[in-house]
Amino acid sequence: MADTRRWSRSERPPRWSRSERRQRPPRWSRSERRQRPPRWSRSERSERHETLTLRARWEPYRVVLASRIRSQRSYRASFALDLGSSLLVGLVELAEVAVLFLAVDRIGGLTLAQVVLVFGIADLTFSLADMVVGHCDELPRFIRAGTLDVFYLRPQPLLLQLVTSDISLRRLARASVGAVALVVGLVLNDITWGPSAVALLVLAVLSGAATFAALFVTAAGLQFFLVNGAEMTNAFVYGGRYAAGQPASVWPRGLLVVFGFVFPMAFTGYLPVGTLLDLPGVPGLPGWLGWCAPLAAVWAWVLALTCWRWGVRHYQGAGG
């Protein structure tokens, strides 16, 4: 039952005196209420929520990549050796291109300066893709060690976890070789510069990097079906890289079909250079197809994601 007793005069809480009522914080005046910061609208609140949600989603990947970068830079002597070896590999491949022209003046209708430009674009884009997603070829080791099963326990997409699990900074040295070859090729060749030429060059670099990245993902997806089959997938990953640095006009017909349409390596170097220099191209691959490099990158990623999804569905666990 409720307490119905009456309060005595001594038990009642004291009332505020006139001076205490004067000391109470004053209410906001009409002008002060107008000066208050306006409330966020519903659209502004939703945009802020989406921004915070996007940051929260990418934060784990950023933390993992930052830790990988710090770990590689912590051992400076080893990191310097890795950079030196990667730089040496790039220089040797560039020297191979130059040695071929000691016996001939043209290869596939291209001069040395034109082939250097093809090599520069292909090598730069491959090195950038190799730095970001090149470690996907270690998927067989992850499967055998059971590391891939740990990825399944995390609430993030499997492919993004694999891509962000490492980053190879040593590839920067090899990318510098491709960048230098690209600059030298642009200087040596007679190019009519304009907005279209600059746009084509930017599209070629971005599309080429995306195409090579898709090639690595395709190889990773096929690893779910192969037992120690990294050598077979490396044959068309690194073989495609070698073919991309050469004129497509010297490819045999079978290689032209494989690296021209199935795995569009011709769109990473030869065709953009043909469009940039107004070269005739080859039968089946005219020179103007260099503008279609973004479409080739889209096709490469469709093939890559199909192979990856197919392989993930086939995977049943390490069995440990």
N, C-alpha and C positions, 0 to 999 in steps of 0.2 A: 504494500500500500504506500501511497505517496505521503511524504512528510507534511502534515497540515499544521504543524506548530507555527506560532508567530515568532518573528525575530524580535528580540528585545532591542532597546535603543542602543545598548553597548555592543551588540553583535552585528548590527547593520554595517555594511561597508560605507565608509565616509564618502560624502558627495564632494565633487570638485568645488573648490572655492572660486570666487570671482577672479582672483589673480591667476590661478591655475588654468582656468578656462581661457584667459587671455594668452597664456603661453602655449597653448595647443597649436600645432602647425596649421597655418591658414590654408584655406582652400584655394585651388588655382583660379585665377581670374579668367575672364573670357579671352583676353589677349594672350595669356600664358597658355591656355589650352590650344589656341591656334598655332602657337609656336612649337608645340610638341611634335616629335617626329611622327610622320604618318604611318599607319599600320600597313604591313605588306599585304598586297592583294593576293588572291588565291593563285593566280598564275605565277607571281613572283615566288610565293612559298613553294609551289611545285617545282619550279626551275632550280631553286636552291636545294631542295630535297634531292632532285636528280643529280645535281653536281656533287653533293656530298656522297650520294650512293655510288656514283661512278668512281670517285676518289677511293672510297672504301673497297670497291671491287679490285682496283688496280694496285692497291697498297701492298698486298702480299707479294705480287710479282716484282714490284719495285724493290722491296726489301731483299728478296732472294738475289736479284741481279746485282744490287749494291754489294751484297756480301761476296758474290763471286768476283766482282771487280776488285774489292779490297784484298781478297785472298791471292789473286794473281799479282797484284802490285806489291804485296808484302815481301815476296822473295825477289828482290830487284835483279840479282845476278841471273837467276833462272829466267826471269821475264825478259831480260836483255838478250839472252841466248835464244829464246823462242822468237823474239823479234828479228834477230839476225838470221836465223835459219829460214824463217818465212820470207824475209827479204831476198835471201840468196835463191830460193826456189823461184820467186817471181823474176829475178834477173836472168836465171838460166833459161826459163821459158821464153823470155823476150829475146835472148841471144839465139835461141833455136830459130826464131823467125828471121832474124838478120842473117844467119848463116845460110839459109836456103837461097838468099838472093846473091850469094857469092858466085853461083853457077848460072843463074838465069836473071833476066831483067823483070819479068812479070810472072806471077803465079795466078792462074785462073783469070787473066786479064787485068789484074790489079798490080800496081807498083808497090815498092817498099813502103812509101809514105801512106798509101791507102790501107795496106795490110796492118801497119802499125796502128792506124786509127781503129780498125776492126778489133785488133788485139786489145787496145786500150779500153774500149767500151766493154768488151766481153770479160776481160780480166778484172776490171773495177767492179762490175756488177756481180760477178761470181764471188769475189772476195768479200763484198758486203753481205751477200746472202750466206756465205760460209761462216762469217763471224757471228751472225745472229742465229741461224738455224742449222749450221753445219754439224753440231753435236747430235742431231737427230739420228745420224748413222750409228750412234752408240746404243740404239734401242735393243739390239740382240743381247748386249751385256746387261741392260736393265731387266730384260725378261728372264735371263738365266739367274740373275742375282735376286730376283723378286722385288726389285726397286719399283717396277711398274705397278705392282699391286699396292704399294704405299700411296701412289698417286691417286688410286681409286678411292682411298679413304678421305681425301680432301675434297671440300665442296667447290672445286674449281674445274673447268673443262680440262680434259686429259691432255689435249694437244697443246694448250697454252702452258700447262705445267711443264711439259717436255721442252717446249721452245724456251721458256724462261728459266729452265733449270741450270743453264750455263751460258756463258758468252766468251768467245775466243778473241781476246784483245790482240793476240799476236798476229791475227789476220790483217790488222791495220797496216803492217809493214808491206804485205803483199798488195793491199789495196793502194798503197802509195805508188807502187810500181805501175799499176794500171792507170792511176790518175796522171802520172808523169807521161806515160805513153799516149794517153788521150790528149793531153795538152800539146805534146810534140806533133801528133798526127793532125791536130787542128791547125797548127802553125804551118806545117809543111804543105798541106793540101790547099788548093784554090777553092775556097768556099764563099759563096755569095751570102753574106750574113744579113739577117733580117729577123723579124719576129717569128716567122715560120721556121727558120733554121734553128733558132734558140729553143722554140717549143719542141721541135723534133728531137733535139739533143737531150732535153730534160726528160721527155717521154721515153726515150731510148734507155736512159740510165735507170729511171724508176721502174719501167716495165721489165728491163733485163734482170734487175735485182729480184723483182717479184717472181719472174719465171724460174730463176735458179732456186729461189726459196721453195717454190712449189715442187721442183724436182727433188729436193731433199725430203720433203714431206711424202711424196710419192714413194720414194725408196723406203722410208720408215714404215709406211703402211704395208708394203710388200714383205717386210721382215716378219710380220705375224704368221706368214705362211711358209717361210723358208727356215731351214735349220742351218745356222752358220752360213747364211747366204749373203753376207755383206759384200763379198767379192763380186757377186753377180750384179748387185745393185750399184756398186761403185763403178762397174764397167760402163753403165750408161750415164751415171752422174758425172764422174770425172772425165769419161770419154766424151760426153756431151760438152763439157767445158773445153776440152781440147779442140773439138770440132767447131765450137762457136768462135774460136780465135783464128780460124782459117777461112778462106773464101769458100762459099758454098758452091761455087762454080767448079771446084775440083772434086766434089763429092760424087761417088758413084750413085746410081739411081736408087738402090736400096737404102743407102745412107741418107739420101735426099728425102726419101719418104719418112724415115724414122725421125731424123733431126730437123726436118722441115715442117712436118705436119703433126706427127704424134707427140713428140717432145720438141716444141718449137724453138730449137736452139738458133736457127737462122735468124730469128727475130730479135736476138740479143746483141748482134753485132753487125753481121753482113748486110742484112736488109736495111736497117737504119742508115748505115754508111752509104749504101747504094742510093737511097733516097736523098741523102744529104749532098752527095757528089753528083747526082743525076746520072747514075750508071744504069746500063740496060737490064741487069739482072740475069737470071738463068731461066730456061723453060720451066714453067710451073710456078716460078717465084719471081715475078717482075719487080723492078726496082721500087715502084711506088708502094709496095706492101710494107715498107718501113713505117708508114703511118698506122699500120694495123698491129703494132707491137703491143698496145694495151689489150687488144682483143686476144692476142696470143697468150698474154699473161693470165687473162680471165679463163681461157681454155685450160691452161696448165693448172690453175688452182681448182677448177672443176674436176679434172682428172685426179689431182692430189687428194682432195677431200673425199672423193669417191673411194679411192684406194684406202684412205685412212679409216673411213667409216666401215668399209668392208672388213678391214683387218681387225678393228676393235670388236666388231660383232663376232668375229671368228675366235677371238682370244678367250680362253677359259681359265686363265690363271697360271701361275708358275708351278702349282702343284706341290709347293713346299709345306 
